[in-house]
Amino acid sequence: MKMVDGPELESFRLEARVWLEANLPLSMRDNTGQVAAAMVDGAPQPEEVILWRNSLGARGWGVPTWPRRYGGGGLTVSEARVLKEEMARIGAGNPVGGLGVMMFGPTLLEYGSPEQLERHIPPIARGELRWCQGFSEPAAGSDLASLQMAAVDDGDNFRVTGQKVWTTGAQYAHWCFCLVRTDRGPRKHDGISFLMIDMASPGIDVRPIVLISGESPFCETFFTDVIVPKANLVGPRGGGWQVAKRLLQHERQNTSAGSSPIGMASTADIGTLARSHVGVDSAGRLVDLDLRHRIAEHQMEARTFALTHARAEAEARANTGPSNTASILKNAGAKVRADRAELMIELMGHEGLYWCEETRGWLRGKAGAIAGGSAEIQNNIIAKRILGLPDAADTHGTKDA
Ligand SMILES: Cc1cc2nc3c(=O)[nH]c(=O)nc-3n(C[C@H](O)[C@H](O)[C@H](O)COP(=O)(O)OP(=O)(O)OC[C@H]3O[C@@H](n4cnc5c(N)ncnc54)[C@H](O)[C@@H]3O)c2cc1C
């Protein structure tokens, strides 16, 4: 159903349209693919993307609903929707992104002190500084609260020593939001603190992990006696678990639509791909009846998911942000993308064995069900927190606790 905008929204639409016409460089029009590629894992961006990012960032429209005071656009949910529509109309990508926008910024806006907000939110809103996530450790993934990285009290500072793993984009990040152990308590998630660490600090060693694809989207990150001011604690000392759980909700909500470059499968249109590989009959329909049905079914599911996600996102923005329903969206989104990748490989026949964008997308798609907490952990959250089912096992301190 097409929404009808009131006069105020129509005047905002005009304002957005005029601004985009005046500020979006010609080379960046209908070029969302280039912007998306430039966002992958926080790698350095080409000059023309940086110029566009600077204009959008100065206007605050890279993060349209964030407060204007901290460099956001200060737009209402409806205005942000209109802006998104106008950006799609002119083919403008949003180069202000990364983990800072998707998960850390919204969490800091909720839990940070005024000084922390003044310092850290504006550079994220302008897309200037990159953040990475230091949560997982070799023996703490789903069982996140088993983390061991120690932050030892040293006057005004902590001395941080330990190892993180799967730190996406750590080799490019300026800052890391990290979970560390400052104390020990009766339960393992007591004594965990949420700390912001400057990646330029002495004692940090980042080692990219080379994958089967030849890419290195994530790293092992080692910390040895890294000095971190206590002023960098987000939330109370020992109270980091609550902050982390909120951040994971933002992560799941924001990556469930496939906006995370990591979870992105091939962007090729599946219908076009099917027509060229499988062939069509005289009425223009795919000749393979079974495949035709399954692709149609998938397209309906994908469209339904996209609409549901858009509605949930608008509701979350208008209320108190994401909730445990983000777990449902994450699992559903990962399944839709995985189904699409499987269908693409199947319809390509033996060409689906070649090393091409579609096969790489198929491999990348597997990661979507693991990043941000695996599908099984989301199922546990849905069972416990949404359906209210009893907690059979002792899972206190796992990512679903
Ligand atoms: C693409 C990608 C990017 C990532 N980026 C980051 C990042 O930037 N920063 C970061 O800190 N981490 C990152 N991670 C790590 C991610 O958070 C972990 O991989 C994830 O939480 C799972 O942990 P694990 O790999 O240790 O697997 P494990 O926890 O060892 O799980 C192994 C298997 O056991 C299952 N399992 C475990 N516990 C339970 C349970 N209680 N009930 C049912 N099943 C269970 C899991 O579902 C899984 O199938 C990333 C991962 C991926 C794939």
PDBQT file of the ligand as one rigid body, heavy atoms in Angstrom, charges set to zero:
ROOT
HETATM    1  C1  LIG A 501      31.324 -13.220   9.369  1.00  0.00    +0.000 C 
HETATM    2  C2  LIG A 501      31.600 -13.166  10.826  1.00  0.00    +0.000 A 
HETATM    3  C3  LIG A 501      31.996 -11.981  11.394  1.00  0.00    +0.000 A 
HETATM    4  C4  LIG A 501      32.253 -11.916  12.751  1.00  0.00    +0.000 A 
HETATM    5  N1  LIG A 501      32.707 -10.735  13.281  1.00  0.00    +0.000 NA
HETATM    6  C5  LIG A 501      32.989 -10.658  14.586  1.00  0.00    +0.000 A 
HETATM    7  C6  LIG A 501      33.502  -9.443  15.139  1.00  0.00    +0.000 A 
HETATM    8  O1  LIG A 501      33.700  -8.450  14.432  1.00  0.00    +0.000 OA
HETATM    9  N2  LIG A 501      33.787  -9.424  16.445  1.00  0.00    +0.000 N 
HETATM   10  C7  LIG A 501      33.583 -10.484  17.271  1.00  0.00    +0.000 A 
HETATM   11  O2  LIG A 501      33.821 -10.377  18.458  1.00  0.00    +0.000 OA
HETATM   12  N3  LIG A 501      33.123 -11.685  16.780  1.00  0.00    +0.000 NA
HETATM   13  C8  LIG A 501      32.825 -11.778  15.456  1.00  0.00    +0.000 A 
HETATM   14  N4  LIG A 501      32.369 -12.967  14.928  1.00  0.00    +0.000 N 
HETATM   15  C9  LIG A 501      32.303 -14.141  15.781  1.00  0.00    +0.000 C 
HETATM   16  C10 LIG A 501      30.888 -14.612  16.095  1.00  0.00    +0.000 C 
HETATM   17  O3  LIG A 501      30.269 -13.791  17.028  1.00  0.00    +0.000 OA
HETATM   18  C11 LIG A 501      31.015 -16.069  16.598  1.00  0.00    +0.000 C 
HETATM   19  O4  LIG A 501      31.527 -16.840  15.538  1.00  0.00    +0.000 OA
HETATM   20  C12 LIG A 501      29.684 -16.639  17.042  1.00  0.00    +0.000 C 
HETATM   21  O5  LIG A 501      29.217 -15.997  18.207  1.00  0.00    +0.000 OA
HETATM   22  C13 LIG A 501      29.794 -18.154  17.314  1.00  0.00    +0.000 C 
HETATM   23  O6  LIG A 501      30.852 -18.410  18.172  1.00  0.00    +0.000 OA
HETATM   24  P1  LIG A 501      31.945 -19.528  17.815  1.00  0.00    +0.000 P 
HETATM   25  O7  LIG A 501      32.442 -19.244  16.419  1.00  0.00    +0.000 OA
HETATM   26  O8  LIG A 501      32.951 -19.547  18.894  1.00  0.00    +0.000 OA
HETATM   27  O9  LIG A 501      31.158 -20.891  17.746  1.00  0.00    +0.000 OA
HETATM   28  P2  LIG A 501      30.734 -21.812  18.996  1.00  0.00    +0.000 P 
HETATM   29  O10 LIG A 501      30.203 -20.940  20.084  1.00  0.00    +0.000 OA
HETATM   30  O11 LIG A 501      31.855 -22.708  19.310  1.00  0.00    +0.000 OA
HETATM   31  O12 LIG A 501      29.522 -22.613  18.398  1.00  0.00    +0.000 OA
HETATM   32  C14 LIG A 501      29.723 -23.796  17.601  1.00  0.00    +0.000 C 
HETATM   33  C15 LIG A 501      28.354 -24.382  17.296  1.00  0.00    +0.000 C 
HETATM   34  O13 LIG A 501      27.710 -24.795  18.517  1.00  0.00    +0.000 OA
HETATM   35  C16 LIG A 501      26.408 -24.225  18.616  1.00  0.00    +0.000 C 
HETATM   36  N5  LIG A 501      26.094 -23.868  20.016  1.00  0.00    +0.000 N 
HETATM   37  C17 LIG A 501      26.931 -23.290  20.915  1.00  0.00    +0.000 A 
HETATM   38  N6  LIG A 501      26.286 -23.064  22.085  1.00  0.00    +0.000 NA
HETATM   39  C18 LIG A 501      25.009 -23.484  21.916  1.00  0.00    +0.000 A 
HETATM   40  C19 LIG A 501      23.838 -23.494  22.759  1.00  0.00    +0.000 A 
HETATM   41  N7  LIG A 501      23.861 -23.029  24.019  1.00  0.00    +0.000 N 
HETATM   42  N8  LIG A 501      22.691 -24.007  22.238  1.00  0.00    +0.000 NA
HETATM   43  C20 LIG A 501      22.652 -24.482  20.953  1.00  0.00    +0.000 A 
HETATM   44  N9  LIG A 501      23.730 -24.499  20.117  1.00  0.00    +0.000 NA
HETATM   45  C21 LIG A 501      24.879 -24.004  20.592  1.00  0.00    +0.000 A 
HETATM   46  C22 LIG A 501      26.485 -22.958  17.790  1.00  0.00    +0.000 C 
HETATM   47  O14 LIG A 501      25.209 -22.555  17.330  1.00  0.00    +0.000 OA
HETATM   48  C23 LIG A 501      27.407 -23.386  16.640  1.00  0.00    +0.000 C 
HETATM   49  O15 LIG A 501      26.647 -24.050  15.646  1.00  0.00    +0.000 OA
HETATM   50  C24 LIG A 501      32.101 -13.060  13.562  1.00  0.00    +0.000 A 
HETATM   51  C25 LIG A 501      31.677 -14.274  12.982  1.00  0.00    +0.000 A 
HETATM   52  C26 LIG A 501      31.436 -14.332  11.636  1.00  0.00    +0.000 A 
HETATM   53  C27 LIG A 501      30.984 -15.628  11.039  1.00  0.00    +0.000 C 
ENDROOT
TORSDOF 0
